[in-house]
Each structure stands twice: as structure tokens, then as C-alpha cells.
Amino acid sequence: MNKVVVRLYASLRKYHPASDTNKALIIEVGDKTNLRDLLNELKIPREEVHIFMVNGKWEGEDYPLGDGDRIGLFPPIGGG
């Protein structure tokens, strides 16, 4: 098992209201868990996540998670 730190940003916070900007989720995941699996575990629809950041780098949903990884999940950002 690996422990990862997850921060949800903007509209994704509605899936875990306790995860505000000052509080991250600490989650235990299996050794073969990737970012897609993490979304399923958190019950966040894939189409609502546009950017996956792991340890400060942009990663794809197939990225395998390791112990201590810091994950940021971001929705699509609109603007004009």
C-alpha cells in the first residue's frame, strides 16, 4: 500500500467538501494504482478532470502512483 496526498481544485472540491485549499486528502492506494484508478476510488467522473499534476509535473491518467506522491487534480478552466 502507498499513501498519496491529493488536493482537489475549484469545482472538483464538491466531491470531497472537506478538501479545501488548506487541507489535502491523504489516501492509501494499492501498489498498482494509477491516476484513473484514483479517480474511480474518489468517485470523480473522468470528464471533470482536465489536468493531473503529480509532484509538480503534468502526468497522464495511466501514471502509476508511488508512496508519498503529491497529486493535484484540476477541472477544465474557462475564461474569456
C-alpha positions as CSV (number, residue, x, y, z in Angstrom):
1,M,0.0,0.0,0.0
2,N,1.1,3.5,-0.8
3,K,0.0,6.8,0.9
4,V,-0.6,9.7,-1.5
5,V,-1.6,13.3,-0.9
6,V,-4.4,14.6,-3.0
7,R,-5.6,18.2,-3.5
8,L,-8.8,18.9,-5.4
9,Y,-9.1,22.3,-7.0
10,A,-12.0,24.6,-8.0
11,S,-15.2,22.7,-8.9
12,L,-13.7,19.3,-8.0
13,R,-13.9,20.1,-4.3
14,K,-17.6,19.3,-4.4
15,Y,-16.7,15.6,-4.5
16,H,-14.9,16.0,-1.1
17,P,-16.0,19.2,0.6
18,A,-13.6,18.7,3.5
19,S,-10.7,19.2,1.0
20,D,-10.4,23.0,1.0
21,T,-7.3,24.9,-0.1
22,N,-5.6,24.3,3.3
23,K,-6.4,20.6,3.7
24,A,-5.3,17.8,1.5
25,L,-6.7,14.2,1.4
26,I,-4.3,11.5,2.5
27,I,-5.3,8.3,0.8
28,E,-3.9,4.8,0.8
29,V,-3.8,3.2,-2.6
30,G,-2.7,-0.2,-3.9
31,D,0.8,-0.7,-5.3
32,K,-0.5,-0.9,-8.9
33,T,-2.9,2.1,-8.7
34,N,-2.8,4.7,-11.4
35,L,-4.4,8.2,-11.7
36,R,-7.5,6.7,-13.4
37,D,-8.0,4.2,-10.6
38,L,-7.6,7.1,-8.1
39,L,-10.5,9.0,-9.8
40,N,-12.7,5.9,-9.5
41,E,-11.8,5.5,-5.9
42,L,-12.7,9.1,-5.2
43,K,-15.9,8.8,-7.3
44,I,-14.9,11.7,-9.6
45,P,-16.0,11.4,-13.2
46,R,-13.1,11.3,-15.6
47,E,-14.6,14.0,-17.8
48,E,-14.4,16.5,-15.0
49,V,-10.6,16.3,-14.6
50,H,-8.6,18.1,-17.2
51,I,-5.1,18.3,-15.6
52,F,-3.3,15.7,-13.4
53,M,-0.3,17.0,-11.6
54,V,2.0,14.6,-9.7
55,N,4.9,16.0,-7.7
56,G,4.7,19.3,-9.7
57,K,4.7,17.6,-13.2
58,W,1.8,17.2,-15.6
59,E,1.1,13.4,-16.0
60,G,-1.4,11.2,-17.9
61,E,-4.1,9.2,-16.3
62,D,-2.1,6.0,-16.7
63,Y,0.7,7.3,-14.4
64,P,1.4,4.7,-11.7
65,L,1.2,6.2,-8.2
66,G,4.0,5.8,-5.7
67,D,4.3,6.2,-1.9
68,G,4.4,9.9,-1.0
69,D,3.2,11.3,-4.3
70,R,1.6,14.7,-4.2
71,I,-1.4,14.9,-6.6
72,G,-3.3,17.9,-7.8
73,L,-6.5,17.4,-9.8
74,F,-7.8,20.4,-11.8
75,P,-11.1,20.8,-13.8
76,P,-11.2,22.4,-17.3
77,I,-10.7,26.1,-16.8
78,G,-12.9,28.6,-18.7
79,G,-12.3,32.2,-19.3
80,G,-12.6,34.9,-21.8
